[in-house]
Amino acid sequence: MPHPALDPRTAVTLGQIVAATERGARVARVVDHEPGLVSGTARNLTDEPDIRDAKLRVTLAHGGDVYWPVSELVVEVQAGLVSLDYRPRTPTERPVTTGGRGDGK
C-alpha cells in the first residue's frame, strides 16, 4: 500500500521507534482489551523496503512475542498510547500529592 509523503513529525517518530528497537527498550502499548496495557522488550524490526510496512517484534513481559505494525505505532506514539521508554511504577513509589491544599505547598 502506498504511503503519503513523509512529513517531519512522522520521520521523527519513526526514528524514535528505530532507536527504541536498537537499545532493546521496555515498551508499552494501550490495548482495547484486558489488561488494558501490555508491555515488553523491543527486539527487532522486520525487514521491509519501507519501514512503515515493517513490524516491531516485542517479547511481552508475561511471555511470548507479538508483532506490532510500525504504521500503527507511529499514530499511537504520537497520540500517547505507546511508550518507547516504559518504566512501570514500583509498589513502593507513591504518587505526588499537594498535601491536601491543592496549591502544591
C-alpha positions as CSV (number, residue, x, y, z in Angstrom):
1,M,0.0,0.0,0.0
2,P,1.5,3.4,-1.0
3,H,2.2,5.8,1.9
4,P,1.7,9.5,1.9
5,A,4.8,11.7,1.7
6,L,6.9,11.5,4.8
7,D,6.4,14.6,7.0
8,P,8.9,15.8,9.6
9,R,6.7,14.6,12.6
10,T,6.4,11.1,11.2
11,A,10.1,11.0,10.4
12,V,11.0,11.8,14.0
13,T,8.5,9.2,15.3
14,L,10.0,6.6,13.0
15,G,13.5,7.5,14.3
16,Q,12.2,7.1,17.9
17,I,10.8,3.6,17.1
18,V,14.1,2.6,15.5
19,A,16.2,3.9,18.4
20,A,14.0,2.1,20.9
21,T,14.5,-1.1,19.0
22,E,18.3,-0.7,18.8
23,R,18.6,-0.2,22.5
24,G,16.2,-3.0,23.4
25,A,13.9,-0.6,25.2
26,R,11.0,-1.6,27.5
27,V,7.9,-0.6,25.6
28,A,4.2,-0.5,26.5
29,R,1.0,-0.2,24.4
30,V,-2.5,0.6,25.4
31,V,-4.9,-2.1,24.2
32,D,-8.7,-2.2,24.0
33,H,-9.0,-5.5,25.9
34,E,-7.9,-6.7,29.4
35,P,-5.5,-5.8,30.9
36,G,-5.6,-2.5,29.1
37,L,-1.8,-2.2,28.9
38,V,0.8,-4.6,27.6
39,S,4.5,-4.2,28.0
40,G,7.6,-5.9,26.9
41,T,11.0,-5.5,25.3
42,A,11.6,-4.2,21.8
43,R,13.6,-6.8,19.9
44,N,13.8,-6.1,16.2
45,L,12.0,-4.7,13.1
46,T,11.0,-7.0,10.2
47,D,12.9,-6.3,7.0
48,E,10.8,-4.3,4.6
49,P,11.6,-1.9,1.8
50,D,9.7,0.9,3.6
51,I,10.0,1.0,7.4
52,R,6.3,2.0,7.6
53,D,5.5,-1.6,6.3
54,A,7.7,-3.2,9.0
55,K,6.5,-4.8,12.2
56,L,8.2,-4.4,15.6
57,R,8.8,-7.7,17.4
58,V,8.2,-7.3,21.1
59,T,8.8,-10.0,23.7
60,L,5.9,-9.5,26.2
61,A,6.6,-9.3,29.9
62,H,4.3,-12.2,30.5
63,G,6.0,-14.3,27.8
64,G,5.6,-14.7,24.0
65,D,6.3,-12.5,21.1
66,V,4.0,-10.1,19.3
67,Y,4.4,-8.1,16.1
68,W,3.2,-4.6,16.1
69,P,2.8,-2.8,12.8
70,V,5.0,0.3,12.6
71,S,2.4,2.2,10.7
72,E,0.0,1.8,13.7
73,L,2.8,2.5,16.2
74,V,3.6,5.9,14.6
75,V,0.0,7.1,15.1
76,E,-0.2,5.6,18.6
77,V,3.2,7.1,19.8
78,Q,2.0,10.5,18.6
79,A,-1.3,10.1,20.4
80,G,0.5,9.0,23.7
81,L,-0.9,5.4,23.5
82,V,2.6,3.8,23.2
83,S,5.6,4.3,25.4
84,L,9.0,3.7,23.9
85,D,10.7,4.0,27.3
86,Y,8.3,2.3,29.7
87,R,9.1,2.4,33.4
88,P,6.4,0.8,35.5
89,R,5.9,2.3,38.9
90,T,7.1,0.1,41.7
91,P,4.8,-0.8,44.6
92,T,6.9,1.4,46.9
93,E,6.5,4.6,44.8
94,R,3.8,6.9,45.8
95,P,2.0,9.4,43.6
96,V,3.0,13.1,44.1
97,T,0.5,14.9,46.3
98,T,-0.1,18.5,47.2
99,G,-0.6,17.9,50.9
100,G,-4.3,18.4,50.6
101,R,-4.2,22.2,50.0
102,G,-4.3,21.9,46.2
103,D,-1.6,24.6,45.8
104,G,1.5,22.4,45.7
105,K,2.8,23.7,49.1
